[in-house]
Amino acid sequence: MKILLNNIKECFQKILKRSEFGKTSVCIIVSLDVDAICALRILTSLLNRENLQFRMIPVTGYSEMTEAIQKCGNMYKSIILLNCGNVYDMSEFVKGDVKFFLFDSHKPINHNNVNNEKSIYIIDDGMGQLEKCPDEEIKEMSEEDEDSLEEDDSGSHSSQIQRKQQLKLQRSLRKQLIQMHEDYYSQGTYYSRPSSTVVYTLAQQMNHDCNDHLWYAILGLTDAYIHMRLNQKNYDIIFEELQNEVIRLNIHYEETQGDNKKIGGVFIENEYKFLLMRQQSLYNSMYYSSYVGTKLKLWKDRDNKRLEEFMAKLGIPLNEAKQDFRYMNQKFKNILKSQIAEVASKFQMDDILYRSFVRQSDTKIQIAASDMVYAVNAILEYPQALLSKQLMQHQCSEVIEKLKTSETAARFQNFFCALDTLGSKSDDLFQQGVQMALEFQAALVDEANNLIENNELYPCKHFRYGILKNESPQQKKFFQHPQSLQKLALLLMDIYKEKGYKQSNKSVILVNQLGELFMVVGVVGGMSFSGQEKNQFGQYFLRKVQELNLQFRQDSFETSVIEIHKDDFPNFIDAITDFKKN
């Protein structure tokens, strides 16, 4: 059943009505991404306000989601899915009186979820093109009618003519419906409104909006933007909504004097497309920025002359630019703010600034939304074997203690540490996440430079592909996670666009050899921060492996990720060479 965003309160009221006092009636199944965890933070706060007991289960892919739902059985009245479920046919899991509530930014939504009027509730956020969703019931009716018409050959000549005309009409209708299905799904996968902003709308309608909830929605929006899951138009729409909320909820912070009175406040800020500028030197934040690095073509400028020229044009000495930004002379911070737009335009970086938000976490410290997103995302993607050492002083919360097995706790330690980082009043977890993010971004830039320098991206007709042999410590540490591999592929695509080669807009496929399996990731898209195009790789990969009868695993919520057995990979890569974006 489709619920309009303006009426999202209906979902929560249904959950409340179905709850049983003293029993755990709600199960939340949550994907391991920043937006989903931000949505979870808001949602659990709302449930706690209503004294509703709930269980939450983090999942990394379709098989874990399926297992979680099956284990739930009929134990829960309501199952809420955060950033998972939309693209799958959830009607297969409907049993008894259980109701499913899907808060998921992945699109397109499976038509069976939209058309299920009794057990599945999805949110129409206005960005998911649901008006194009086919009506399966009409299609089934037309098939039944055709069968009955073909079987009945009795009656007069005129009645037979009438049946033939009716059959022709039914066939035409079914053809239209089949085309509607094809048009709806062949467009590829994409993202709409972040789930955290949807759940924040729920908090507003429940009169439980506050700065904490607003901050989580801001982080979810920022996560979608900096990881190219939202185009500029949709980002601007949602930004305006949240900006109005910031003004409304923080007017008293703006009017108070003294930084100690502003702790906890959220403020609007023009943000640089640099990497974690407040957490390192200005120089490094530019060098390791995917946006600046590609625009200045730093992959071929080993001496960084272009970056030094950029600093000189700004009027910032290198000794100032290379020290910690927090200790940089205020004079040069002011120069940066006043001169950046004009100087950047001379280097074809006209959009080096974007509108964002910061939060006052201490009397002297403001945390940028992008910085928090980078930190939390790094914790989520950090190798599990190394995470315990990195965060050895942090006991991952009272939440882990509630888990039944130590195996489960270890498996999802990334999730609970990320969850704690968002809600922690301490700066320690955030700072450790920042260090992980800096470490990963350095590896990302280095890996991209190596692949370009060594000509290890091979051109096909409509895409380029490269293989990480998983031999270097860097590859083993940072590129086992599909999202990390996606980021590398997107950076490589941006680099080729800036090279200005013919067909520079080719898609990129990256492959990481993981033992007996090859993890394959296909990306399409534009420049960093501009928003990713619809990705048709997922359906294309699936069609080819089925045609070739290959062993494969397509388990990620990102359907453009597929795992192929190493013996089948040569046949697979040959089969997909004719891929072309619609």
Summary of the structure (lengths in Angstrom):
residues: 582
radius of gyration: 25.7
end to end distance: 30.2
largest distance: 96.6
contacts: 1908
relative contact order: 0.09
helix: 55%
strand: 16%
